[in-house]
Amino acid sequence: MNFVIERLRRTTDTIIGADDLRERLDSGRPLRIKYGVDCTAPDLHLGHAVNLWMMRQLQDLGHRVVFLLGDLTTRVGDPTGRSETRPVLTPSQIDANAASFLEQVSLVLRTDPEVFEVRRNSEWYDAMAVAELLGLFAQVTQAQLMSRDMFRERVAAGREIAVHELVYPVLQGYDSFAMDRDLTIVGSDQLFNEQLGRHFQQRLGAPPQVVITTTITPGIDGRAKQSKSLNNYIGLTDSPRDKFGKLMSIPDELVEPYARVYTELPLETVAALADSAASGGPAARDAKLRLAAAVVTRYHGAGVARTELAAFRQTFSDRGRPDEMPSVVVRGDVATAFDLLRAARPEDSNSELRRLLRQGAVTINGVRTDDPAASVDLGTDVVLKSGARTWHRITRQ
């Protein structure tokens, strides 16, 4: 089964227990693959999907993904990557987020019962006696927990660590034992918690899980990893057009890692795209077109990708307007340029809207404007372009 490991290696960072993985694959029995999520912020992006596509490959070979909704641990709050204690969600928020997670993972994972199972960790924690829970805590030392960088950094900075945050890795680790899993595929930021899973399994007499950590790439700004708060991500639920446009905006140096991690293009093709991107100019643009088409094909099919490629070329290469654009309704007969931007881009801050105007990134009916107070007659439909690729049709109510 070395061919399976080779297929996974393309997006693998490290494997903890590689020999065990080979042995379990060679056994011929279906593996139980843990995929655990806290039920917070259910907006999955291409970075999250790296893990999902690796699991999908294993599902296609008959292995089972056990999708763990951490409804109990969500009430505790995952401290990973946080310098402050995270607010705890209500049960109704947790249920709504869980439903959204299931809908989004189904864009990649197979959900037929032969290869997919859903569990909640409240199943075992709600039924666990206090004495048993204290017994779990007794198997992890303070030194083990404080070996985690983020905890040490918070102590050094004089920031508090709530006791429930220290408990969180213990609970996530025990999940692996409770689920009887063979393998988990996670980002490197979850390695500490999953190594605690191996610790519990060994202490409680079960074979330790294999842990695969996956490649993490920067967001579309080329800096921090993809994040909704930084608005530098490509969401799984983004439209094909938005996926295509965002990929065309990435720095040239991201073409190679994105093509390697987010597509199934042959590695020889990935290397050629990297060379083209390094050349800059039209060659880099064409490399991004190939990358964007490959990503859209993976999620929406080749026909949709061809449509988006043609639409992008018409809109940006030929400097034409898109045939379709979202419509925004504005009241009144006259509005300012800033009013139109605010209506079209409600998610952006006022300072961001003013920055677009100052930089000359706003045109109204094809005329560039940098004056937020510029008056716009709404007697007929108005076409607003803001930024490199965002178009809106403004209509009067």
MILUM-228725 format. One record per residue (C-alpha): residue in one letter; y, z, x. Coordinates in nm, 2 decimals, always signed. Example, Ala and Ser with C-alpha at 12.3 -4.5 7.8 and 13.67 -1.06 7.14 Angstrom:
<atoms>
+------+--------+--------+--------+
| rest |     c2 |     c3 |     c1 |
+------+--------+--------+--------+
|    A |  -0.45 |  +0.78 |  +1.23 |
|    S |  -0.11 |  +0.71 |  +1.37 |
+------+--------+--------+--------+
</atoms>
This chain:
<atoms>
+------+--------+--------+--------+
| rest |     c2 |     c3 |     c1 |
+------+--------+--------+--------+
|    M |  +0.00 |  +0.00 |  +0.00 |
|    N |  +0.23 |  -0.04 |  +0.30 |
|    F |  +0.38 |  -0.34 |  +0.12 |
|    V |  +0.52 |  -0.11 |  -0.14 |
|    I |  +0.70 |  +0.11 |  +0.12 |
|    E |  +0.83 |  -0.21 |  +0.28 |
|    R |  +0.98 |  -0.32 |  -0.05 |
|    L |  +1.14 |  +0.02 |  -0.10 |
|    R |  +1.27 |  +0.03 |  +0.26 |
|    R |  +1.55 |  -0.21 |  +0.19 |
|    T |  +1.75 |  +0.06 |  +0.01 |
|    T |  +1.59 |  +0.37 |  +0.17 |
|    D |  +1.78 |  +0.60 |  +0.40 |
|    T |  +1.50 |  +0.86 |  +0.48 |
|    I |  +1.15 |  +0.95 |  +0.36 |
|    I |  +1.04 |  +1.31 |  +0.37 |
|    G |  +0.66 |  +1.30 |  +0.36 |
|    A |  +0.60 |  +0.93 |  +0.44 |
|    D |  +0.23 |  +0.99 |  +0.53 |
|    D |  +0.18 |  +1.16 |  +0.20 |
|    L |  +0.34 |  +0.87 |  +0.02 |
|    R |  +0.10 |  +0.62 |  +0.19 |
|    E |  -0.20 |  +0.84 |  +0.10 |
|    R |  -0.09 |  +0.88 |  -0.27 |
|    L |  -0.03 |  +0.50 |  -0.30 |
|    D |  -0.37 |  +0.42 |  -0.15 |
|    S |  -0.54 |  +0.66 |  -0.39 |
|    G |  -0.48 |  +0.41 |  -0.68 |
|    R |  -0.37 |  +0.68 |  -0.93 |
|    P |  -0.04 |  +0.64 |  -1.11 |
|    L |  +0.23 |  +0.85 |  -0.94 |
|    R |  +0.46 |  +1.08 |  -1.13 |
|    I |  +0.82 |  +1.00 |  -1.02 |
|    K |  +1.09 |  +1.26 |  -1.09 |
|    Y |  +1.43 |  +1.13 |  -1.20 |
|    G |  +1.65 |  +1.43 |  -1.28 |
|    V |  +2.00 |  +1.42 |  -1.41 |
|    D |  +2.25 |  +1.68 |  -1.53 |
|    C |  +2.39 |  +1.59 |  -1.87 |
|    T |  +2.75 |  +1.55 |  -1.75 |
|    A |  +2.97 |  +1.24 |  -1.72 |
|    P |  +2.71 |  +0.98 |  -1.83 |
|    D |  +2.88 |  +0.69 |  -1.67 |
|    L |  +2.62 |  +0.53 |  -1.44 |
|    H |  +2.73 |  +0.27 |  -1.18 |
|    L |  +2.57 |  +0.04 |  -0.93 |
|    G |  +2.53 |  +0.32 |  -0.68 |
|    H |  +2.32 |  +0.52 |  -0.93 |
|    A |  +2.12 |  +0.21 |  -1.01 |
|    V |  +1.99 |  +0.18 |  -0.65 |
|    N |  +1.75 |  +0.47 |  -0.73 |
|    L |  +1.67 |  +0.32 |  -1.07 |
|    W |  +1.57 |  -0.02 |  -0.93 |
|    M |  +1.34 |  +0.14 |  -0.68 |
|    M |  +1.17 |  +0.33 |  -0.96 |
|    R |  +1.15 |  +0.01 |  -1.17 |
|    Q |  +0.96 |  -0.15 |  -0.88 |
|    L |  +0.71 |  +0.13 |  -0.90 |
|    Q |  +0.69 |  +0.12 |  -1.28 |
|    D |  +0.60 |  -0.25 |  -1.25 |
|    L |  +0.30 |  -0.13 |  -1.04 |
|    G |  +0.19 |  +0.11 |  -1.30 |
|    H |  +0.36 |  +0.43 |  -1.18 |
|    R |  +0.54 |  +0.67 |  -1.43 |
|    V |  +0.90 |  +0.78 |  -1.42 |
|    V |  +0.94 |  +1.13 |  -1.56 |
|    F |  +1.31 |  +1.14 |  -1.67 |
|    L |  +1.42 |  +1.50 |  -1.66 |
|    L |  +1.73 |  +1.58 |  -1.86 |
|    G |  +1.86 |  +1.90 |  -1.70 |
|    D |  +2.00 |  +2.05 |  -2.02 |
|    L |  +1.95 |  +2.41 |  -1.90 |
|    T |  +2.08 |  +2.34 |  -1.55 |
|    T |  +2.38 |  +2.16 |  -1.70 |
|    R |  +2.47 |  +2.49 |  -1.85 |
|    V |  +2.46 |  +2.64 |  -1.50 |
|    G |  +2.66 |  +2.36 |  -1.34 |
|    D |  +2.56 |  +2.16 |  -1.02 |
|    P |  +2.79 |  +2.26 |  -0.74 |
|    T |  +2.70 |  +1.96 |  -0.53 |
|    G |  +3.01 |  +1.81 |  -0.37 |
|    R |  +3.25 |  +2.04 |  -0.54 |
|    S |  +3.50 |  +2.28 |  -0.39 |
|    E |  +3.55 |  +2.47 |  -0.71 |
|    T |  +3.33 |  +2.60 |  -0.99 |
|    R |  +3.26 |  +2.33 |  -1.25 |
|    P |  +3.33 |  +2.39 |  -1.62 |
|    V |  +3.02 |  +2.44 |  -1.83 |
|    L |  +2.96 |  +2.21 |  -2.13 |
|    T |  +2.87 |  +2.30 |  -2.49 |
|    P |  +2.52 |  +2.23 |  -2.63 |
|    S |  +2.66 |  +1.94 |  -2.85 |
|    Q |  +2.83 |  +1.78 |  -2.54 |
|    I |  +2.51 |  +1.81 |  -2.35 |
|    D |  +2.31 |  +1.64 |  -2.63 |
|    A |  +2.56 |  +1.36 |  -2.66 |
|    N |  +2.56 |  +1.30 |  -2.29 |
|    A |  +2.18 |  +1.31 |  -2.28 |
|    A |  +2.16 |  +1.03 |  -2.54 |
|    S |  +2.41 |  +0.82 |  -2.34 |
|    F |  +2.21 |  +0.87 |  -2.02 |
|    L |  +1.89 |  +0.75 |  -2.19 |
|    E |  +2.07 |  +0.44 |  -2.32 |
|    Q |  +2.21 |  +0.35 |  -1.98 |
|    V |  +1.89 |  +0.40 |  -1.78 |
|    S |  +1.71 |  +0.17 |  -2.02 |
|    L |  +1.93 |  -0.11 |  -1.88 |
|    V |  +1.71 |  -0.09 |  -1.57 |
|    L |  +1.40 |  +0.12 |  -1.63 |
|    R |  +1.12 |  +0.03 |  -1.86 |
|    T |  +1.09 |  +0.29 |  -2.14 |
|    D |  +0.75 |  +0.21 |  -2.28 |
|    P |  +0.54 |  +0.53 |  -2.29 |
|    E |  +0.28 |  +0.41 |  -2.04 |
|    V |  +0.54 |  +0.43 |  -1.76 |
|    F |  +0.82 |  +0.65 |  -1.89 |
|    E |  +0.84 |  +1.01 |  -2.01 |
|    V |  +1.13 |  +1.22 |  -2.11 |
|    R |  +1.14 |  +1.60 |  -2.04 |
|    R |  +1.41 |  +1.87 |  -2.06 |
|    N |  +1.40 |  +2.16 |  -1.82 |
|    S |  +1.49 |  +2.40 |  -2.11 |
|    E |  +1.12 |  +2.35 |  -2.20 |
|    W |  +1.01 |  +2.59 |  -1.93 |
|    Y |  +1.33 |  +2.79 |  -1.87 |
|    D |  +1.38 |  +2.89 |  -2.23 |
|    A |  +1.03 |  +3.03 |  -2.24 |
|    M |  +1.04 |  +3.20 |  -1.90 |
|    A |  +1.05 |  +3.58 |  -1.89 |
|    V |  +1.32 |  +3.75 |  -1.68 |
|    A |  +1.05 |  +3.90 |  -1.46 |
|    E |  +0.91 |  +3.55 |  -1.38 |
|    L |  +1.26 |  +3.42 |  -1.31 |
|    L |  +1.33 |  +3.70 |  -1.07 |
|    G |  +1.00 |  +3.62 |  -0.90 |
|    L |  +1.13 |  +3.26 |  -0.84 |
|    F |  +1.45 |  +3.40 |  -0.69 |
|    A |  +1.25 |  +3.63 |  -0.46 |
|    Q |  +1.09 |  +3.32 |  -0.29 |
|    V |  +1.43 |  +3.19 |  -0.17 |
|    T |  +1.64 |  +3.37 |  +0.09 |
|    Q |  +2.02 |  +3.41 |  +0.11 |
|    A |  +2.00 |  +3.24 |  +0.45 |
|    Q |  +1.83 |  +2.93 |  +0.30 |
|    L |  +2.10 |  +2.89 |  +0.04 |
|    M |  +2.39 |  +2.95 |  +0.28 |
|    S |  +2.25 |  +2.69 |  +0.52 |
|    R |  +2.40 |  +2.44 |  +0.28 |
|    D |  +2.72 |  +2.29 |  +0.42 |
|    M |  +2.92 |  +2.30 |  +0.10 |
|    F |  +2.86 |  +2.67 |  +0.05 |
|    R |  +2.95 |  +2.75 |  +0.41 |
|    E |  +3.27 |  +2.54 |  +0.38 |
|    R |  +3.38 |  +2.72 |  +0.06 |
|    V |  +3.32 |  +3.06 |  +0.22 |
|    A |  +3.52 |  +2.96 |  +0.53 |
|    A |  +3.80 |  +2.83 |  +0.31 |
|    G |  +3.81 |  +3.16 |  +0.12 |
|    R |  +3.70 |  +3.00 |  -0.21 |
|    E |  +3.46 |  +3.19 |  -0.44 |
|    I |  +3.10 |  +3.09 |  -0.51 |
|    A |  +2.97 |  +3.21 |  -0.84 |
|    V |  +2.62 |  +3.35 |  -0.85 |
|    H |  +2.51 |  +3.09 |  -1.09 |
|    E |  +2.60 |  +2.82 |  -0.84 |
|    L |  +2.38 |  +2.97 |  -0.58 |
|    V |  +2.10 |  +2.98 |  -0.84 |
|    Y |  +2.13 |  +2.61 |  -0.93 |
|    P |  +1.94 |  +2.47 |  -0.63 |
|    V |  +1.66 |  +2.72 |  -0.70 |
|    L |  +1.63 |  +2.60 |  -1.06 |
|    Q |  +1.64 |  +2.23 |  -0.96 |
|    G |  +1.38 |  +2.29 |  -0.69 |
|    Y |  +1.14 |  +2.47 |  -0.94 |
|    D |  +1.17 |  +2.17 |  -1.18 |
|    S |  +0.96 |  +1.97 |  -0.93 |
|    F |  +0.68 |  +2.22 |  -0.96 |
|    A |  +0.70 |  +2.25 |  -1.34 |
|    M |  +0.69 |  +1.87 |  -1.38 |
|    D |  +0.39 |  +1.82 |  -1.15 |
|    R |  +0.55 |  +1.53 |  -0.97 |
|    D |  +0.45 |  +1.33 |  -0.67 |
|    L |  +0.78 |  +1.17 |  -0.57 |
|    T |  +1.15 |  +1.19 |  -0.62 |
|    I |  +1.41 |  +0.93 |  -0.53 |
|    V |  +1.76 |  +1.07 |  -0.49 |
|    G |  +2.09 |  +1.02 |  -0.31 |
|    S |  +2.13 |  +1.21 |  +0.01 |
|    D |  +2.36 |  +1.46 |  -0.16 |
|    Q |  +2.06 |  +1.60 |  -0.35 |
|    L |  +1.83 |  +1.63 |  -0.05 |
|    F |  +1.89 |  +2.01 |  -0.01 |
|    N |  +1.78 |  +2.08 |  -0.37 |
|    E |  +1.48 |  +1.85 |  -0.35 |
|    Q |  +1.36 |  +2.01 |  -0.03 |
|    L |  +1.37 |  +2.34 |  -0.22 |
|    G |  +1.13 |  +2.16 |  -0.46 |
|    R |  +0.89 |  +2.10 |  -0.17 |
|    H |  +0.93 |  +2.47 |  -0.08 |
|    F |  +0.83 |  +2.59 |  -0.43 |
|    Q |  +0.54 |  +2.35 |  -0.45 |
|    Q |  +0.40 |  +2.47 |  -0.12 |
|    R |  +0.45 |  +2.84 |  -0.21 |
|    L |  +0.29 |  +2.79 |  -0.55 |
|    G |  -0.01 |  +2.60 |  -0.43 |
|    A |  +0.09 |  +2.24 |  -0.53 |
|    P |  +0.11 |  +1.93 |  -0.30 |
|    P |  +0.47 |  +1.89 |  -0.19 |
|    Q |  +0.66 |  +1.60 |  -0.34 |
|    V |  +0.77 |  +1.31 |  -0.13 |
|    V |  +1.15 |  +1.28 |  -0.12 |
|    I |  +1.31 |  +0.94 |  -0.07 |
|    T |  +1.69 |  +0.94 |  -0.02 |
|    T |  +1.87 |  +0.61 |  -0.08 |
|    T |  +2.14 |  +0.41 |  +0.08 |
|    I |  +2.49 |  +0.51 |  -0.03 |
|    T |  +2.77 |  +0.24 |  -0.01 |
|    P |  +3.14 |  +0.28 |  -0.04 |
|    G |  +3.32 |  +0.20 |  -0.37 |
|    I |  +3.50 |  -0.12 |  -0.43 |
|    D |  +3.80 |  +0.01 |  -0.24 |
|    G |  +3.59 |  +0.03 |  +0.08 |
|    R |  +3.65 |  +0.40 |  +0.12 |
|    A |  +3.49 |  +0.68 |  -0.08 |
|    K |  +3.16 |  +0.64 |  -0.27 |
|    Q |  +3.18 |  +0.50 |  -0.62 |
|    S |  +3.34 |  +0.75 |  -0.86 |
|    K |  +3.49 |  +0.73 |  -1.21 |
|    S |  +3.77 |  +0.96 |  -1.10 |
|    L |  +3.87 |  +0.73 |  -0.82 |
|    N |  +3.83 |  +0.42 |  -1.04 |
|    N |  +3.65 |  +0.25 |  -0.76 |
|    Y |  +3.31 |  +0.19 |  -0.93 |
|    I |  +3.12 |  -0.09 |  -1.11 |
|    G |  +2.97 |  +0.06 |  -1.42 |
|    L |  +2.63 |  -0.04 |  -1.56 |
|    T |  +2.79 |  -0.08 |  -1.90 |
|    D |  +3.08 |  -0.29 |  -1.76 |
|    S |  +3.09 |  -0.64 |  -1.91 |
|    P |  +2.96 |  -0.93 |  -1.70 |
|    R |  +3.32 |  -1.04 |  -1.66 |
|    D |  +3.43 |  -0.71 |  -1.53 |
|    K |  +3.14 |  -0.68 |  -1.29 |
|    F |  +3.21 |  -1.03 |  -1.16 |
|    G |  +3.58 |  -0.96 |  -1.12 |
|    K |  +3.54 |  -0.62 |  -0.95 |
|    L |  +3.29 |  -0.77 |  -0.70 |
|    M |  +3.54 |  -1.04 |  -0.61 |
|    S |  +3.80 |  -0.77 |  -0.53 |
|    I |  +3.59 |  -0.59 |  -0.26 |
|    P |  +3.69 |  -0.59 |  +0.11 |
|    D |  +3.51 |  -0.86 |  +0.31 |
|    E |  +3.31 |  -0.60 |  +0.51 |
|    L |  +3.13 |  -0.48 |  +0.19 |
|    V |  +2.97 |  -0.81 |  +0.12 |
|    E |  +2.67 |  -0.74 |  +0.35 |
|    P |  +2.58 |  -0.38 |  +0.23 |
|    Y |  +2.65 |  -0.48 |  -0.14 |
|    A |  +2.43 |  -0.79 |  -0.12 |
|    R |  +2.15 |  -0.59 |  +0.06 |
|    V |  +2.16 |  -0.29 |  -0.17 |
|    Y |  +2.27 |  -0.42 |  -0.51 |
|    T |  +2.08 |  -0.76 |  -0.52 |
|    E |  +1.74 |  -0.90 |  -0.46 |
|    L |  +1.87 |  -1.19 |  -0.25 |
|    P |  +1.65 |  -1.26 |  +0.05 |
|    L |  +1.76 |  -1.07 |  +0.36 |
|    E |  +1.81 |  -1.40 |  +0.54 |
|    T |  +2.06 |  -1.50 |  +0.27 |
|    V |  +2.22 |  -1.15 |  +0.30 |
|    A |  +2.27 |  -1.21 |  +0.67 |
|    A |  +2.43 |  -1.55 |  +0.61 |
|    L |  +2.67 |  -1.41 |  +0.35 |
|    A |  +2.77 |  -1.14 |  +0.60 |
|    D |  +2.85 |  -1.41 |  +0.86 |
|    S |  +3.05 |  -1.60 |  +0.60 |
|    A |  +3.24 |  -1.29 |  +0.50 |
|    A |  +3.32 |  -1.21 |  +0.86 |
|    S |  +3.48 |  -1.55 |  +0.89 |
|    G |  +3.74 |  -1.47 |  +0.63 |
|    G |  +3.93 |  -1.72 |  +0.41 |
|    P |  +3.74 |  -1.96 |  +0.18 |
|    A |  +3.41 |  -1.87 |  +0.35 |
|    A |  +3.45 |  -1.50 |  +0.25 |
|    R |  +3.55 |  -1.60 |  -0.10 |
|    D |  +3.24 |  -1.82 |  -0.14 |
|    A |  +3.02 |  -1.53 |  -0.01 |
|    K |  +3.17 |  -1.30 |  -0.27 |
|    L |  +3.11 |  -1.56 |  -0.54 |
|    R |  +2.74 |  -1.57 |  -0.44 |
|    L |  +2.72 |  -1.19 |  -0.44 |
|    A |  +2.89 |  -1.15 |  -0.78 |
|    A |  +2.66 |  -1.41 |  -0.93 |
|    A |  +2.36 |  -1.24 |  -0.79 |
|    V |  +2.46 |  -0.90 |  -0.93 |
|    V |  +2.55 |  -1.04 |  -1.28 |
|    T |  +2.21 |  -1.23 |  -1.28 |
|    R |  +2.03 |  -0.91 |  -1.21 |
|    Y |  +2.18 |  -0.73 |  -1.51 |
|    H |  +2.26 |  -1.01 |  -1.76 |
|    G |  +2.06 |  -1.31 |  -1.66 |
|    A |  +2.12 |  -1.64 |  -1.47 |
|    G |  +2.28 |  -1.81 |  -1.77 |
|    V |  +2.55 |  -1.54 |  -1.81 |
|    A |  +2.61 |  -1.55 |  -1.43 |
|    R |  +2.67 |  -1.93 |  -1.44 |
|    T |  +2.92 |  -1.88 |  -1.72 |
|    E |  +3.11 |  -1.60 |  -1.54 |
|    L |  +3.12 |  -1.81 |  -1.22 |
|    A |  +3.27 |  -2.10 |  -1.40 |
|    A |  +3.52 |  -1.87 |  -1.58 |
|    F |  +3.63 |  -1.71 |  -1.26 |
|    R |  +3.68 |  -2.04 |  -1.09 |
|    Q |  +3.88 |  -2.17 |  -1.38 |
|    T |  +4.10 |  -1.86 |  -1.40 |
|    F |  +4.16 |  -1.78 |  -1.03 |
|    S |  +4.06 |  -2.08 |  -0.82 |
|    D |  +4.23 |  -2.33 |  -1.06 |
|    R |  +4.50 |  -2.08 |  -1.15 |
|    G |  +4.42 |  -2.13 |  -1.52 |
|    R |  +4.42 |  -1.87 |  -1.80 |
|    P |  +4.09 |  -1.74 |  -1.93 |
|    D |  +3.98 |  -1.89 |  -2.26 |
|    E |  +3.92 |  -1.54 |  -2.39 |
|    M |  +4.11 |  -1.22 |  -2.33 |
|    P |  +4.14 |  -0.88 |  -2.50 |
|    S |  +4.40 |  -0.85 |  -2.77 |
|    V |  +4.65 |  -0.56 |  -2.79 |
|    V |  +4.86 |  -0.50 |  -3.10 |
|    V |  +5.21 |  -0.37 |  -3.06 |
|    R |  +5.45 |  -0.27 |  -3.33 |
|    G |  +5.80 |  -0.42 |  -3.37 |
|    D |  +5.97 |  -0.74 |  -3.29 |
|    V |  +6.08 |  -0.65 |  -2.93 |
|    A |  +5.92 |  -0.44 |  -2.66 |
|    T |  +5.99 |  -0.37 |  -2.29 |
|    A |  +5.77 |  -0.49 |  -2.01 |
|    F |  +5.67 |  -0.13 |  -1.95 |
|    D |  +5.58 |  -0.08 |  -2.32 |
|    L |  +5.35 |  -0.38 |  -2.30 |
|    L |  +5.18 |  -0.25 |  -1.99 |
|    R |  +5.14 |  +0.10 |  -2.14 |
|    A |  +4.97 |  -0.05 |  -2.45 |
|    A |  +4.74 |  -0.28 |  -2.24 |
|    R |  +4.65 |  -0.03 |  -1.98 |
|    P |  +4.64 |  +0.32 |  -2.15 |
|    E |  +4.41 |  +0.46 |  -1.89 |
|    D |  +4.66 |  +0.41 |  -1.60 |
|    S |  +4.93 |  +0.66 |  -1.52 |
|    N |  +5.30 |  +0.57 |  -1.56 |
|    S |  +5.34 |  +0.57 |  -1.18 |
|    E |  +5.06 |  +0.32 |  -1.15 |
|    L |  +5.22 |  +0.09 |  -1.41 |
|    R |  +5.55 |  +0.11 |  -1.23 |
|    R |  +5.38 |  +0.03 |  -0.90 |
|    L |  +5.23 |  -0.29 |  -1.05 |
|    L |  +5.58 |  -0.39 |  -1.16 |
|    R |  +5.74 |  -0.32 |  -0.82 |
|    Q |  +5.47 |  -0.51 |  -0.64 |
|    G |  +5.53 |  -0.82 |  -0.86 |
|    A |  +5.18 |  -0.80 |  -1.00 |
|    V |  +5.29 |  -0.85 |  -1.36 |
|    T |  +5.37 |  -1.18 |  -1.54 |
|    I |  +5.46 |  -1.23 |  -1.90 |
|    N |  +5.40 |  -1.57 |  -2.03 |
|    G |  +5.36 |  -1.69 |  -1.68 |
|    V |  +5.69 |  -1.54 |  -1.56 |
|    R |  +5.68 |  -1.27 |  -1.30 |
|    T |  +5.88 |  -0.95 |  -1.38 |
|    D |  +5.95 |  -0.64 |  -1.18 |
|    D |  +6.19 |  -0.48 |  -1.43 |
|    P |  +6.02 |  -0.21 |  -1.65 |
|    A |  +6.31 |  -0.24 |  -1.90 |
|    A |  +6.29 |  -0.62 |  -1.94 |
|    S |  +6.30 |  -0.71 |  -2.30 |
|    V |  +6.01 |  -0.92 |  -2.45 |
|    D |  +6.04 |  -1.11 |  -2.78 |
|    L |  +5.72 |  -1.06 |  -2.98 |
|    G |  +5.80 |  -1.33 |  -3.23 |
|    T |  +5.49 |  -1.52 |  -3.10 |
|    D |  +5.19 |  -1.40 |  -2.91 |
|    V |  +5.26 |  -1.30 |  -2.56 |
|    V |  +5.01 |  -1.34 |  -2.26 |
|    L |  +5.04 |  -1.05 |  -2.02 |
|    K |  +4.88 |  -1.06 |  -1.67 |
|    S |  +4.87 |  -0.74 |  -1.47 |
|    G |  +4.71 |  -0.72 |  -1.13 |
|    A |  +4.49 |  -0.99 |  -0.98 |
|    R |  +4.25 |  -1.05 |  -1.27 |
|    T |  +4.36 |  -0.85 |  -1.58 |
|    W |  +4.48 |  -1.05 |  -1.88 |
|    H |  +4.58 |  -0.94 |  -2.23 |
|    R |  +4.71 |  -1.12 |  -2.54 |
|    I |  +4.99 |  -0.91 |  -2.70 |
|    T |  +5.03 |  -0.96 |  -3.08 |
|    R |  +5.28 |  -0.81 |  -3.32 |
|    Q |  +5.17 |  -0.58 |  -3.60 |
+------+--------+--------+--------+
</atoms>
